[in-house]
């Protein structure tokens, strides 16, 4: 299974991806087996507003990272998805917003350090 975003438009494009080079000989994905289109097996269900085909994502903050910077990066990526990659009839809805929690935490920690 291969997932990703890029310049792959058809199975032929996928087959022409170089997997490795050995002694000057290129090994393409198409050399490894038969390529065919298929569907990813559903492993659960998520629905919203009586629409069964919903996708959910979670962003995790790594220890030591600045939450404000990470959140800004997430917002930029969401806008890029909305205005370039996703079809016009597909939308993104933010379920929870952590910015107010981050701002409250920043205020509390500033007060604690001021003491």
C-alpha distance (Angstrom), angle and dihedral (degrees) to the residues before:
residue distance angle dihedral
X1 . . .
X2 3.80 . .
X3 3.80 122.9 .
X4 3.76 127.7 179.4
X5 3.76 150.2 104.2
X6 3.77 119.6 -98.4
X7 3.76 147.5 93.8
X8 3.79 96.4 -44.4
X9 3.79 108.3 125.1
X10 3.81 102.0 160.9
X11 3.80 143.0 7.1
X12 3.82 90.9 -90.3
X13 3.83 89.9 59.4
X14 3.78 89.3 49.6
X15 3.80 92.0 49.1
X16 3.81 91.2 52.7
X17 3.82 93.6 62.1
X18 3.81 110.6 118.0
X19 3.79 111.1 -126.1
X20 3.81 97.6 -178.2
X21 3.79 144.4 -25.8
X22 3.78 121.0 -125.5
X23 3.83 120.1 -173.7
X24 3.82 91.1 -24.9
X25 3.81 93.8 -47.8
X26 3.79 117.2 118.4
X27 3.79 119.1 -138.5
X28 3.79 112.4 -152.7
X29 3.77 127.9 -161.0
X30 3.83 88.9 -113.5
X31 3.81 88.5 61.0
X32 3.79 91.6 62.1
X33 3.78 99.6 60.2
X34 3.78 147.0 -51.2
X35 3.78 117.4 -40.7
X36 3.78 118.8 -146.6
X37 3.77 137.9 159.2
X38 3.77 116.8 -109.0
X39 3.75 142.8 153.3
X40 3.75 127.7 -99.9
X41 3.77 111.5 -112.6
X42 3.77 111.0 -110.9
X43 3.80 111.5 -120.0
X44 3.76 99.0 -174.6
X45 3.75 142.0 -16.1
X46 3.76 133.8 -103.9
X47 3.76 122.1 -176.9
X48 3.77 137.3 179.9
X49 3.80 129.1 -173.0
X50 3.82 91.7 -3.9
X51 3.82 91.1 -55.4
X52 3.81 108.5 125.6
X53 3.81 97.5 -166.3
X54 3.77 103.3 74.6
X55 3.79 129.0 137.7
X56 3.77 123.7 -149.8
X57 3.77 130.9 -160.5
X58 3.78 135.0 -173.6
X59 3.79 127.4 -155.8
X60 3.78 115.7 -149.1
X61 3.78 122.3 -159.0
X62 3.79 114.4 -136.6
X63 3.78 118.3 -135.4
X64 3.78 112.5 -92.6
X65 3.80 95.1 22.6
X66 3.81 121.6 122.4
X67 3.83 106.5 -110.9
X68 3.80 93.9 -151.3
X69 3.80 92.6 53.8
X70 3.80 92.7 45.3
X71 3.81 91.9 48.8
X72 3.80 91.2 49.8
X73 3.80 89.5 51.4
X74 3.80 90.6 50.4
X75 3.82 90.4 51.4
X76 3.82 90.7 50.6
X77 3.80 91.8 50.7
X78 3.81 91.8 48.1
X79 3.81 90.3 52.4
X80 3.81 90.0 48.9
X81 3.81 89.3 52.8
X82 3.80 92.6 47.4
X83 3.79 94.8 49.5
X84 3.75 105.0 36.3
X85 3.75 120.5 11.1
X86 3.80 107.6 35.3
X87 3.80 121.1 73.0
X88 3.82 114.7 -106.8
X89 3.81 92.9 -107.1
X90 3.83 93.0 55.9
X91 3.77 118.6 84.3
X92 3.77 138.8 -171.0
X93 3.78 120.5 -137.1
X94 3.78 123.1 -169.0
X95 3.78 109.0 -135.0
X96 3.79 99.7 -174.8
X97 3.75 131.5 15.1
X98 3.77 118.9 -152.9
X99 3.81 98.6 -174.6
X100 3.82 93.9 94.9
X101 3.82 89.8 50.1
X102 3.80 90.6 49.6
X103 3.81 91.3 49.0
X104 3.84 91.6 49.3
X105 3.80 90.9 48.5
X106 3.81 90.6 49.6
X107 3.82 91.2 51.8
X108 3.82 91.9 48.1
X109 3.80 93.2 48.5
X110 3.83 91.3 47.6
X111 3.80 89.5 52.9
X112 3.80 91.4 48.1
X113 3.80 92.2 51.0
X114 3.82 91.3 46.5
X115 3.81 91.2 60.2
